[in-house]
């Protein structure tokens, strides 16, 4: 490693590894963000469905 001509391959490996690591971090962040938004949407749908069922039951019981 004393000869600067031998520094190119390790330098390329370090830069490539850093770029790959940064890419994995960004992909993980994006994946977590998407899963949270999907979870919220699913929860909102479930709440809406439960509300619709409750209001339908109220209508049935009020008629009788």
mmCIF file as Biopython writes it, N, C-alpha, C and O atoms, coordinates in Angstrom:
data_model
#
loop_
_atom_site.group_PDB
_atom_site.id
_atom_site.type_symbol
_atom_site.label_atom_id
_atom_site.label_alt_id
_atom_site.label_comp_id
_atom_site.label_asym_id
_atom_site.label_entity_id
_atom_site.label_seq_id
_atom_site.pdbx_PDB_ins_code
_atom_site.Cartn_x
_atom_site.Cartn_y
_atom_site.Cartn_z
_atom_site.occupancy
_atom_site.B_iso_or_equiv
_atom_site.auth_seq_id
_atom_site.auth_asym_id
_atom_site.pdbx_PDB_model_num
ATOM 1   N N  . UNK A ? 1  ? 0.818   -1.192 0.000  1.0 0.0 1  A 1 
ATOM 2   C CA . UNK A ? 1  ? 0.000   0.000  0.000  1.0 0.0 1  A 1 
ATOM 3   C C  . UNK A ? 1  ? 0.865   1.260  0.000  1.0 0.0 1  A 1 
ATOM 4   O O  . UNK A ? 1  ? 0.331   2.367  -0.060 1.0 0.0 1  A 1 
ATOM 5   N N  . UNK A ? 2  ? 2.143   1.118  0.063  1.0 0.0 2  A 1 
ATOM 6   C CA . UNK A ? 2  ? 3.001   2.303  0.047  1.0 0.0 2  A 1 
ATOM 7   C C  . UNK A ? 2  ? 3.013   2.977  -1.309 1.0 0.0 2  A 1 
ATOM 8   O O  . UNK A ? 2  ? 3.209   4.188  -1.406 1.0 0.0 2  A 1 
ATOM 9   N N  . UNK A ? 3  ? 2.807   2.211  -2.334 1.0 0.0 3  A 1 
ATOM 10  C CA . UNK A ? 3  ? 2.822   2.737  -3.694 1.0 0.0 3  A 1 
ATOM 11  C C  . UNK A ? 3  ? 1.439   3.316  -4.020 1.0 0.0 3  A 1 
ATOM 12  O O  . UNK A ? 3  ? 0.457   2.574  -3.976 1.0 0.0 3  A 1 
ATOM 13  N N  . UNK A ? 4  ? 1.323   4.606  -4.345 1.0 0.0 4  A 1 
ATOM 14  C CA . UNK A ? 4  ? 0.025   5.221  -4.648 1.0 0.0 4  A 1 
ATOM 15  C C  . UNK A ? 4  ? -0.694  4.583  -5.830 1.0 0.0 4  A 1 
ATOM 16  O O  . UNK A ? 4  ? -1.910  4.726  -5.953 1.0 0.0 4  A 1 
ATOM 17  N N  . UNK A ? 5  ? 0.015   3.895  -6.686 1.0 0.0 5  A 1 
ATOM 18  C CA . UNK A ? 5  ? -0.653  3.239  -7.815 1.0 0.0 5  A 1 
ATOM 19  C C  . UNK A ? 5  ? -1.549  2.106  -7.334 1.0 0.0 5  A 1 
ATOM 20  O O  . UNK A ? 5  ? -2.451  1.694  -8.063 1.0 0.0 5  A 1 
ATOM 21  N N  . UNK A ? 6  ? -1.331  1.598  -6.147 1.0 0.0 6  A 1 
ATOM 22  C CA . UNK A ? 6  ? -2.141  0.504  -5.602 1.0 0.0 6  A 1 
ATOM 23  C C  . UNK A ? 6  ? -3.344  1.008  -4.797 1.0 0.0 6  A 1 
ATOM 24  O O  . UNK A ? 6  ? -4.081  0.197  -4.235 1.0 0.0 6  A 1 
ATOM 25  N N  . UNK A ? 7  ? -3.554  2.303  -4.729 1.0 0.0 7  A 1 
ATOM 26  C CA . UNK A ? 7  ? -4.636  2.858  -3.936 1.0 0.0 7  A 1 
ATOM 27  C C  . UNK A ? 7  ? -5.968  2.886  -4.689 1.0 0.0 7  A 1 
ATOM 28  O O  . UNK A ? 7  ? -7.023  3.042  -4.073 1.0 0.0 7  A 1 
ATOM 29  N N  . UNK A ? 8  ? -5.927  2.739  -5.994 1.0 0.0 8  A 1 
ATOM 30  C CA . UNK A ? 8  ? -7.135  2.900  -6.800 1.0 0.0 8  A 1 
ATOM 31  C C  . UNK A ? 8  ? -8.193  1.845  -6.480 1.0 0.0 8  A 1 
ATOM 32  O O  . UNK A ? 8  ? -9.347  2.198  -6.236 1.0 0.0 8  A 1 
ATOM 33  N N  . UNK A ? 9  ? -7.840  0.587  -6.475 1.0 0.0 9  A 1 
ATOM 34  C CA . UNK A ? 9  ? -8.830  -0.473 -6.230 1.0 0.0 9  A 1 
ATOM 35  C C  . UNK A ? 9  ? -9.453  -0.365 -4.839 1.0 0.0 9  A 1 
ATOM 36  O O  . UNK A ? 9  ? -10.678 -0.429 -4.730 1.0 0.0 9  A 1 
ATOM 37  N N  . UNK A ? 10 ? -8.670  -0.205 -3.775 1.0 0.0 10 A 1 
ATOM 38  C CA . UNK A ? 10 ? -9.314  -0.055 -2.462 1.0 0.0 10 A 1 
ATOM 39  C C  . UNK A ? 10 ? -10.187 1.199  -2.373 1.0 0.0 10 A 1 
ATOM 40  O O  . UNK A ? 10 ? -11.234 1.179  -1.727 1.0 0.0 10 A 1 
ATOM 41  N N  . UNK A ? 11 ? -9.761  2.284  -3.017 1.0 0.0 11 A 1 
ATOM 42  C CA . UNK A ? 11 ? -10.563 3.506  -2.999 1.0 0.0 11 A 1 
ATOM 43  C C  . UNK A ? 11 ? -11.894 3.283  -3.715 1.0 0.0 11 A 1 
ATOM 44  O O  . UNK A ? 11 ? -12.938 3.724  -3.234 1.0 0.0 11 A 1 
ATOM 45  N N  . UNK A ? 12 ? -11.863 2.610  -4.844 1.0 0.0 12 A 1 
ATOM 46  C CA . UNK A ? 12 ? -13.091 2.302  -5.583 1.0 0.0 12 A 1 
ATOM 47  C C  . UNK A ? 12 ? -13.991 1.400  -4.748 1.0 0.0 12 A 1 
ATOM 48  O O  . UNK A ? 12 ? -15.210 1.572  -4.737 1.0 0.0 12 A 1 
ATOM 49  N N  . UNK A ? 13 ? -13.394 0.439  -4.050 1.0 0.0 13 A 1 
ATOM 50  C CA . UNK A ? 13 ? -14.177 -0.465 -3.210 1.0 0.0 13 A 1 
ATOM 51  C C  . UNK A ? 13 ? -14.851 0.298  -2.066 1.0 0.0 13 A 1 
ATOM 52  O O  . UNK A ? 13 ? -16.011 0.040  -1.747 1.0 0.0 13 A 1 
ATOM 53  N N  . UNK A ? 14 ? -14.133 1.224  -1.459 1.0 0.0 14 A 1 
ATOM 54  C CA . UNK A ? 14 ? -14.698 2.010  -0.360 1.0 0.0 14 A 1 
ATOM 55  C C  . UNK A ? 14 ? -15.840 2.880  -0.871 1.0 0.0 14 A 1 
ATOM 56  O O  . UNK A ? 14 ? -16.899 2.935  -0.247 1.0 0.0 14 A 1 
ATOM 57  N N  . UNK A ? 15 ? -15.643 3.553  -1.986 1.0 0.0 15 A 1 
ATOM 58  C CA . UNK A ? 15 ? -16.686 4.418  -2.550 1.0 0.0 15 A 1 
ATOM 59  C C  . UNK A ? 15 ? -17.896 3.591  -2.959 1.0 0.0 15 A 1 
ATOM 60  O O  . UNK A ? 15 ? -19.035 3.983  -2.704 1.0 0.0 15 A 1 
ATOM 61  N N  . UNK A ? 16 ? -17.652 2.452  -3.592 1.0 0.0 16 A 1 
ATOM 62  C CA . UNK A ? 16 ? -18.764 1.582  -3.994 1.0 0.0 16 A 1 
ATOM 63  C C  . UNK A ? 16 ? -19.527 1.039  -2.796 1.0 0.0 16 A 1 
ATOM 64  O O  . UNK A ? 16 ? -20.756 0.981  -2.819 1.0 0.0 16 A 1 
ATOM 65  N N  . UNK A ? 17 ? -18.814 0.644  -1.757 1.0 0.0 17 A 1 
ATOM 66  C CA . UNK A ? 17 ? -19.472 0.153  -0.545 1.0 0.0 17 A 1 
ATOM 67  C C  . UNK A ? 17 ? -20.286 1.233  0.140  1.0 0.0 17 A 1 
ATOM 68  O O  . UNK A ? 17 ? -21.387 0.974  0.626  1.0 0.0 17 A 1 
ATOM 69  N N  . UNK A ? 18 ? -19.750 2.442  0.181  1.0 0.0 18 A 1 
ATOM 70  C CA . UNK A ? 18 ? -20.482 3.556  0.789  1.0 0.0 18 A 1 
ATOM 71  C C  . UNK A ? 18 ? -21.744 3.877  -0.014 1.0 0.0 18 A 1 
ATOM 72  O O  . UNK A ? 18 ? -22.798 4.143  0.564  1.0 0.0 18 A 1 
ATOM 73  N N  . UNK A ? 19 ? -21.639 3.853  -1.333 1.0 0.0 19 A 1 
ATOM 74  C CA . UNK A ? 19 ? -22.806 4.121  -2.177 1.0 0.0 19 A 1 
ATOM 75  C C  . UNK A ? 19 ? -23.866 3.032  -1.996 1.0 0.0 19 A 1 
ATOM 76  O O  . UNK A ? 19 ? -25.059 3.328  -1.919 1.0 0.0 19 A 1 
ATOM 77  N N  . UNK A ? 20 ? -23.429 1.783  -1.929 1.0 0.0 20 A 1 
ATOM 78  C CA . UNK A ? 20 ? -24.378 0.683  -1.723 1.0 0.0 20 A 1 
ATOM 79  C C  . UNK A ? 20 ? -25.049 0.802  -0.360 1.0 0.0 20 A 1 
ATOM 80  O O  . UNK A ? 20 ? -26.258 0.597  -0.250 1.0 0.0 20 A 1 
ATOM 81  N N  . UNK A ? 21 ? -24.292 1.126  0.665  1.0 0.0 21 A 1 
ATOM 82  C CA . UNK A ? 21 ? -24.867 1.298  2.002  1.0 0.0 21 A 1 
ATOM 83  C C  . UNK A ? 21 ? -25.871 2.439  2.053  1.0 0.0 21 A 1 
ATOM 84  O O  . UNK A ? 21 ? -26.930 2.314  2.668  1.0 0.0 21 A 1 
ATOM 85  N N  . UNK A ? 22 ? -25.539 3.548  1.408  1.0 0.0 22 A 1 
ATOM 86  C CA . UNK A ? 22 ? -26.458 4.687  1.365  1.0 0.0 22 A 1 
ATOM 87  C C  . UNK A ? 22 ? -27.738 4.316  0.620  1.0 0.0 22 A 1 
ATOM 88  O O  . UNK A ? 22 ? -28.836 4.704  1.020  1.0 0.0 22 A 1 
ATOM 89  N N  . UNK A ? 23 ? -27.587 3.567  -0.459 1.0 0.0 23 A 1 
ATOM 90  C CA . UNK A ? 23 ? -28.760 3.122  -1.213 1.0 0.0 23 A 1 
ATOM 91  C C  . UNK A ? 23 ? -29.657 2.226  -0.376 1.0 0.0 23 A 1 
ATOM 92  O O  . UNK A ? 23 ? -30.881 2.353  -0.420 1.0 0.0 23 A 1 
ATOM 93  N N  . UNK A ? 24 ? -29.059 1.323  0.384  1.0 0.0 24 A 1 
ATOM 94  C CA . UNK A ? 24 ? -29.855 0.442  1.246  1.0 0.0 24 A 1 
ATOM 95  C C  . UNK A ? 24 ? -30.575 1.234  2.334  1.0 0.0 24 A 1 
ATOM 96  O O  . UNK A ? 24 ? -31.724 0.937  2.660  1.0 0.0 24 A 1 
ATOM 97  N N  . UNK A ? 25 ? -29.912 2.232  2.890  1.0 0.0 25 A 1 
ATOM 98  C CA . UNK A ? 25 ? -30.565 3.066  3.897  1.0 0.0 25 A 1 
ATOM 99  C C  . UNK A ? 25 ? -31.762 3.810  3.307  1.0 0.0 25 A 1 
ATOM 100 O O  . UNK A ? 25 ? -32.825 3.884  3.924  1.0 0.0 25 A 1 
ATOM 101 N N  . UNK A ? 26 ? -31.578 4.359  2.110  1.0 0.0 26 A 1 
ATOM 102 C CA . UNK A ? 26 ? -32.680 5.080  1.469  1.0 0.0 26 A 1 
ATOM 103 C C  . UNK A ? 26 ? -33.839 4.151  1.129  1.0 0.0 26 A 1 
ATOM 104 O O  . UNK A ? 26 ? -35.000 4.514  1.315  1.0 0.0 26 A 1 
ATOM 105 N N  . UNK A ? 27 ? -33.533 2.959  0.633  1.0 0.0 27 A 1 
ATOM 106 C CA . UNK A ? 27 ? -34.593 2.007  0.317  1.0 0.0 27 A 1 
ATOM 107 C C  . UNK A ? 27 ? -35.335 1.569  1.577  1.0 0.0 27 A 1 
ATOM 108 O O  . UNK A ? 27 ? -36.559 1.438  1.559  1.0 0.0 27 A 1 
ATOM 109 N N  . UNK A ? 28 ? -34.617 1.344  2.654  1.0 0.0 28 A 1 
ATOM 110 C CA . UNK A ? 28 ? -35.261 0.969  3.912  1.0 0.0 28 A 1 
ATOM 111 C C  . UNK A ? 28 ? -36.167 2.068  4.430  1.0 0.0 28 A 1 
ATOM 112 O O  . UNK A ? 28 ? -37.267 1.805  4.917  1.0 0.0 28 A 1 
ATOM 113 N N  . UNK A ? 29 ? -35.698 3.302  4.320  1.0 0.0 29 A 1 
ATOM 114 C CA . UNK A ? 29 ? -36.507 4.448  4.761  1.0 0.0 29 A 1 
ATOM 115 C C  . UNK A ? 29 ? -37.784 4.556  3.929  1.0 0.0 29 A 1 
ATOM 116 O O  . UNK A ? 29 ? -38.869 4.782  4.463  1.0 0.0 29 A 1 
ATOM 117 N N  . UNK A ? 30 ? -37.639 4.393  2.627  1.0 0.0 30 A 1 
ATOM 118 C CA . UNK A ? 30 ? -38.791 4.469  1.728  1.0 0.0 30 A 1 
ATOM 119 C C  . UNK A ? 30 ? -39.777 3.345  2.039  1.0 0.0 30 A 1 
ATOM 120 O O  . UNK A ? 30 ? -40.987 3.567  2.061  1.0 0.0 30 A 1 
ATOM 121 N N  . UNK A ? 31 ? -39.266 2.149  2.276  1.0 0.0 31 A 1 
ATOM 122 C CA . UNK A ? 31 ? -40.121 0.994  2.578  1.0 0.0 31 A 1 
ATOM 123 C C  . UNK A ? 31 ? -40.900 1.221  3.868  1.0 0.0 31 A 1 
ATOM 124 O O  . UNK A ? 31 ? -42.093 0.922  3.929  1.0 0.0 31 A 1 
ATOM 125 N N  . UNK A ? 32 ? -40.241 1.745  4.899  1.0 0.0 32 A 1 
ATOM 126 C CA . UNK A ? 32 ? -40.932 2.011  6.163  1.0 0.0 32 A 1 
ATOM 127 C C  . UNK A ? 32 ? -42.006 3.079  5.994  1.0 0.0 32 A 1 
ATOM 128 O O  . UNK A ? 32 ? -43.089 2.977  6.570  1.0 0.0 32 A 1 
ATOM 129 N N  . UNK A ? 33 ? -41.701 4.101  5.204  1.0 0.0 33 A 1 
ATOM 130 C CA . UNK A ? 33 ? -42.675 5.168  4.967  1.0 0.0 33 A 1 
ATOM 131 C C  . UNK A ? 33 ? -43.906 4.614  4.244  1.0 0.0 33 A 1 
ATOM 132 O O  . UNK A ? 33 ? -45.035 4.960  4.590  1.0 0.0 33 A 1 
ATOM 133 N N  . UNK A ? 34 ? -43.692 3.763  3.253  1.0 0.0 34 A 1 
ATOM 134 C CA . UNK A ? 34 ? -44.811 3.177  2.512  1.0 0.0 34 A 1 
ATOM 135 C C  . UNK A ? 34 ? -45.646 2.274  3.401  1.0 0.0 34 A 1 
ATOM 136 O O  . UNK A ? 34 ? -46.875 2.309  3.337  1.0 0.0 34 A 1 
ATOM 137 N N  . UNK A ? 35 ? -44.994 1.462  4.232  1.0 0.0 35 A 1 
ATOM 138 C CA . UNK A ? 35 ? -45.748 0.547  5.080  1.0 0.0 35 A 1 
ATOM 139 C C  . UNK A ? 35 ? -46.570 1.313  6.110  1.0 0.0 35 A 1 
ATOM 140 O O  . UNK A ? 35 ? -47.677 0.892  6.448  1.0 0.0 35 A 1 
ATOM 141 N N  . UNK A ? 36 ? -46.049 2.428  6.615  1.0 0.0 36 A 1 
ATOM 142 C CA . UNK A ? 36 ? -46.825 3.239  7.566  1.0 0.0 36 A 1 
ATOM 143 C C  . UNK A ? 36 ? -48.056 3.816  6.902  1.0 0.0 36 A 1 
ATOM 144 O O  . UNK A ? 36 ? -49.142 3.803  7.482  1.0 0.0 36 A 1 
ATOM 145 N N  . UNK A ? 37 ? -47.895 4.325  5.683  1.0 0.0 37 A 1 
ATOM 146 C CA . UNK A ? 37 ? -49.049 4.923  5.009  1.0 0.0 37 A 1 
ATOM 147 C C  . UNK A ? 37 ? -50.085 3.853  4.675  1.0 0.0 37 A 1 
ATOM 148 O O  . UNK A ? 37 ? -51.287 4.117  4.726  1.0 0.0 37 A 1 
ATOM 149 N N  . UNK A ? 38 ? -49.628 2.650  4.334  1.0 0.0 38 A 1 
ATOM 150 C CA . UNK A ? 38 ? -50.570 1.554  4.076  1.0 0.0 38 A 1 
ATOM 151 C C  . UNK A ? 38 ? -51.283 1.159  5.352  1.0 0.0 38 A 1 
ATOM 152 O O  . UNK A ? 38 ? -52.479 0.868  5.331  1.0 0.0 38 A 1 
ATOM 153 N N  . UNK A ? 39 ? -50.564 1.146  6.462  1.0 0.0 39 A 1 
ATOM 154 C CA . UNK A ? 39 ? -51.175 0.798  7.742  1.0 0.0 39 A 1 
ATOM 155 C C  . UNK A ? 39 ? -52.229 1.822  8.120  1.0 0.0 39 A 1 
ATOM 156 O O  . UNK A ? 39 ? -53.310 1.462  8.586  1.0 0.0 39 A 1 
ATOM 157 N N  . UNK A ? 40 ? -51.919 3.097  7.921  1.0 0.0 40 A 1 
ATOM 158 C CA . UNK A ? 40 ? -52.887 4.148  8.233  1.0 0.0 40 A 1 
ATOM 159 C C  . UNK A ? 40 ? -54.133 4.011  7.371  1.0 0.0 40 A 1 
ATOM 160 O O  . UNK A ? 40 ? -55.251 4.132  7.871  1.0 0.0 40 A 1 
ATOM 161 N N  . UNK A ? 41 ? -53.948 3.762  6.089  1.0 0.0 41 A 1 
ATOM 162 C CA . UNK A ? 41 ? -55.088 3.631  5.183  1.0 0.0 41 A 1 
ATOM 163 C C  . UNK A ? 41 ? -55.945 2.433  5.586  1.0 0.0 41 A 1 
ATOM 164 O O  . UNK A ? 41 ? -57.173 2.516  5.569  1.0 0.0 41 A 1 
ATOM 165 N N  . UNK A ? 42 ? -55.308 1.326  5.944  1.0 0.0 42 A 1 
ATOM 166 C CA . UNK A ? 42 ? -56.041 0.142  6.366  1.0 0.0 42 A 1 
ATOM 167 C C  . UNK A ? 42 ? -56.815 0.413  7.649  1.0 0.0 42 A 1 
ATOM 168 O O  . UNK A ? 42 ? -57.965 -0.007 7.783  1.0 0.0 42 A 1 
ATOM 169 N N  . UNK A ? 43 ? -56.194 1.108  8.586  1.0 0.0 43 A 1 
ATOM 170 C CA . UNK A ? 43 ? -56.863 1.455  9.837  1.0 0.0 43 A 1 
ATOM 171 C C  . UNK A ? 43 ? -58.052 2.382  9.575  1.0 0.0 43 A 1 
ATOM 172 O O  . UNK A ? 43 ? -59.111 2.215  10.180 1.0 0.0 43 A 1 
ATOM 173 N N  . UNK A ? 44 ? -57.885 3.342  8.691  1.0 0.0 44 A 1 
ATOM 174 C CA . UNK A ? 44 ? -58.990 4.252  8.374  1.0 0.0 44 A 1 
ATOM 175 C C  . UNK A ? 44 ? -60.152 3.495  7.737  1.0 0.0 44 A 1 
ATOM 176 O O  . UNK A ? 44 ? -61.311 3.761  8.052  1.0 0.0 44 A 1 
ATOM 177 N N  . UNK A ? 45 ? -59.850 2.557  6.845  1.0 0.0 45 A 1 
ATOM 178 C CA . UNK A ? 45 ? -60.911 1.745  6.230  1.0 0.0 45 A 1 
ATOM 179 C C  . UNK A ? 45 ? -61.628 0.909  7.268  1.0 0.0 45 A 1 
ATOM 180 O O  . UNK A ? 45 ? -62.854 0.799  7.234  1.0 0.0 45 A 1 
ATOM 181 N N  . UNK A ? 46 ? -60.885 0.317  8.190  1.0 0.0 46 A 1 
ATOM 182 C CA . UNK A ? 46 ? -61.494 -0.512 9.237  1.0 0.0 46 A 1 
ATOM 183 C C  . UNK A ? 46 ? -62.387 0.341  10.134 1.0 0.0 46 A 1 
ATOM 184 O O  . UNK A ? 46 ? -63.479 -0.084 10.512 1.0 0.0 46 A 1 
ATOM 185 N N  . UNK A ? 47 ? -61.924 1.541  10.472 1.0 0.0 47 A 1 
ATOM 186 C CA . UNK A ? 47 ? -62.742 2.432  11.301 1.0 0.0 47 A 1 
ATOM 187 C C  . UNK A ? 47 ? -64.015 2.839  10.572 1.0 0.0 47 A 1 
ATOM 188 O O  . UNK A ? 47 ? -65.090 2.881  11.169 1.0 0.0 47 A 1 
ATOM 189 N N  . UNK A ? 48 ? -63.895 3.136  9.284  1.0 0.0 48 A 1 
ATOM 190 C CA . UNK A ? 48 ? -65.064 3.505  8.492  1.0 0.0 48 A 1 
ATOM 191 C C  . UNK A ? 48 ? -66.054 2.350  8.412  1.0 0.0 48 A 1 
ATOM 192 O O  . UNK A ? 48 ? -67.262 2.553  8.535  1.0 0.0 48 A 1 
ATOM 193 N N  . UNK A ? 49 ? -65.540 1.135  8.207  1.0 0.0 49 A 1 
ATOM 194 C CA . UNK A ? 49 ? -66.408 -0.045 8.124  1.0 0.0 49 A 1 
ATOM 195 C C  . UNK A ? 49 ? -67.115 -0.283 9.457  1.0 0.0 49 A 1 
ATOM 196 O O  . UNK A ? 49 ? -68.308 -0.586 9.485  1.0 0.0 49 A 1 
ATOM 197 N N  . UNK A ? 50 ? -66.376 -0.146 10.563 1.0 0.0 50 A 1 
ATOM 198 C CA . UNK A ? 50 ? -66.991 -0.339 11.875 1.0 0.0 50 A 1 
ATOM 199 C C  . UNK A ? 50 ? -68.062 0.716  12.128 1.0 0.0 50 A 1 
ATOM 200 O O  . UNK A ? 50 ? -69.111 0.417  12.697 1.0 0.0 50 A 1 
ATOM 201 N N  . UNK A ? 51 ? -67.798 1.936  11.709 1.0 0.0 51 A 1 
ATOM 202 C CA . UNK A ? 51 ? -68.776 3.006  11.868 1.0 0.0 51 A 1 
ATOM 203 C C  . UNK A ? 51 ? -70.025 2.729  11.034 1.0 0.0 51 A 1 
ATOM 204 O O  . UNK A ? 51 ? -71.143 2.953  11.498 1.0 0.0 51 A 1 
ATOM 205 N N  . UNK A ? 52 ? -69.840 2.247  9.818  1.0 0.0 52 A 1 
ATOM 206 C CA . UNK A ? 52 ? -70.979 1.926  8.961  1.0 0.0 52 A 1 
ATOM 207 C C  . UNK A ? 52 ? -71.813 0.799  9.551  1.0 0.0 52 A 1 
ATOM 208 O O  . UNK A ? 52 ? -73.043 0.853  9.515  1.0 0.0 52 A 1 
ATOM 209 N N  . UNK A ? 53 ? -71.157 -0.219 10.094 1.0 0.0 53 A 1 
ATOM 210 C CA . UNK A ? 53 ? -71.878 -1.338 10.712 1.0 0.0 53 A 1 
ATOM 211 C C  . UNK A ? 53 ? -72.647 -0.842 11.935 1.0 0.0 53 A 1 
ATOM 212 O O  . UNK A ? 53 ? -73.797 -1.228 12.143 1.0 0.0 53 A 1 
ATOM 213 N N  . UNK A ? 54 ? -72.019 0.008  12.740 1.0 0.0 54 A 1 
ATOM 214 C CA . UNK A ? 54 ? -72.692 0.526  13.935 1.0 0.0 54 A 1 
ATOM 215 C C  . UNK A ? 54 ? -73.894 1.376  13.558 1.0 0.0 54 A 1 
ATOM 216 O O  . UNK A ? 54 ? -74.948 1.265  14.183 1.0 0.0 54 A 1 
ATOM 217 N N  . UNK A ? 55 ? -73.751 2.221  12.547 1.0 0.0 55 A 1 
ATOM 218 C CA . UNK A ? 55 ? -74.887 3.065  12.156 1.0 0.0 55 A 1 
ATOM 219 C C  . UNK A ? 55 ? -75.998 2.215  11.549 1.0 0.0 55 A 1 
ATOM 220 O O  . UNK A ? 55 ? -77.175 2.515  11.748 1.0 0.0 55 A 1 
ATOM 221 N N  . UNK A ? 56 ? -75.655 1.178  10.824 1.0 0.0 56 A 1 
ATOM 222 C CA . UNK A ? 56 ? -76.673 0.259  10.283 1.0 0.0 56 A 1 
ATOM 223 C C  . UNK A ? 56 ? -77.393 -0.471 11.390 1.0 0.0 56 A 1 
ATOM 224 O O  . UNK A ? 56 ? -78.609 -0.652 11.323 1.0 0.0 56 A 1 
ATOM 225 N N  . UNK A ? 57 ? -76.668 -0.895 12.409 1.0 0.0 57 A 1 
ATOM 226 C CA . UNK A ? 57 ? -77.301 -1.578 13.537 1.0 0.0 57 A 1 
ATOM 227 C C  . UNK A ? 57 ? -78.223 -0.626 14.286 1.0 0.0 57 A 1 
ATOM 228 O O  . UNK A ? 57 ? -79.314 -1.019 14.701 1.0 0.0 57 A 1 
ATOM 229 N N  . UNK A ? 58 ? -77.799 0.619  14.464 1.0 0.0 58 A 1 
ATOM 230 C CA . UNK A ? 58 ? -78.650 1.602  15.137 1.0 0.0 58 A 1 
ATOM 231 C C  . UNK A ? 58 ? -79.969 1.794  14.379 1.0 0.0 58 A 1 
ATOM 232 O O  . UNK A ? 58 ? -81.036 1.872  14.988 1.0 0.0 58 A 1 
ATOM 233 N N  . UNK A ? 59 ? -79.886 1.868  13.050 1.0 0.0 59 A 1 
ATOM 234 C CA . UNK A ? 59 ? -81.091 2.046  12.244 1.0 0.0 59 A 1 
ATOM 235 C C  . UNK A ? 59 ? -82.025 0.867  12.409 1.0 0.0 59 A 1 
ATOM 236 O O  . UNK A ? 59 ? -83.239 1.042  12.514 1.0 0.0 59 A 1 
ATOM 237 N N  . UNK A ? 60 ? -81.471 -0.331 12.432 1.0 0.0 60 A 1 
ATOM 238 C CA . UNK A ? 60 ? -82.310 -1.533 12.574 1.0 0.0 60 A 1 
ATOM 239 C C  . UNK A ? 60 ? -82.986 -1.536 13.939 1.0 0.0 60 A 1 
ATOM 240 O O  . UNK A ? 60 ? -84.181 -1.819 14.026 1.0 0.0 60 A 1 
ATOM 241 N N  . UNK A ? 61 ? -82.249 -1.228 15.011 1.0 0.0 61 A 1 
ATOM 242 C CA . UNK A ? 61 ? -82.808 -1.259 16.348 1.0 0.0 61 A 1 
ATOM 243 C C  . UNK A ? 61 ? -83.799 -0.119 16.571 1.0 0.0 61 A 1 
ATOM 244 O O  . UNK A ? 61 ? -84.739 -0.267 17.352 1.0 0.0 61 A 1 
ATOM 245 N N  . UNK A ? 62 ? -83.605 1.013  15.899 1.0 0.0 62 A 1 
ATOM 246 C CA . UNK A ? 62 ? -84.539 2.132  16.043 1.0 0.0 62 A 1 
ATOM 247 C C  . UNK A ? 62 ? -85.869 1.834  15.367 1.0 0.0 62 A 1 
ATOM 248 O O  . UNK A ? 62 ? -86.903 2.345  15.796 1.0 0.0 62 A 1 
ATOM 249 N N  . UNK A ? 63 ? -85.862 1.027  14.332 1.0 0.0 63 A 1 
ATOM 250 C CA . UNK A ? 63 ? -87.097 0.689  13.619 1.0 0.0 63 A 1 
ATOM 251 C C  . UNK A ? 63 ? -87.945 -0.259 14.433 1.0 0.0 63 A 1 
ATOM 252 O O  . UNK A ? 63 ? -89.166 -0.266 14.280 1.0 0.0 63 A 1 
ATOM 253 N N  . UNK A ? 64 ? -87.345 -1.056 15.290 1.0 0.0 64 A 1 
ATOM 254 C CA . UNK A ? 64 ? -88.103 -2.064 16.045 1.0 0.0 64 A 1 
ATOM 255 C C  . UNK A ? 64 ? -88.334 -1.656 17.438 1.0 0.0 64 A 1 
ATOM 256 O O  . UNK A ? 64 ? -88.956 -2.394 18.202 1.0 0.0 64 A 1 
#
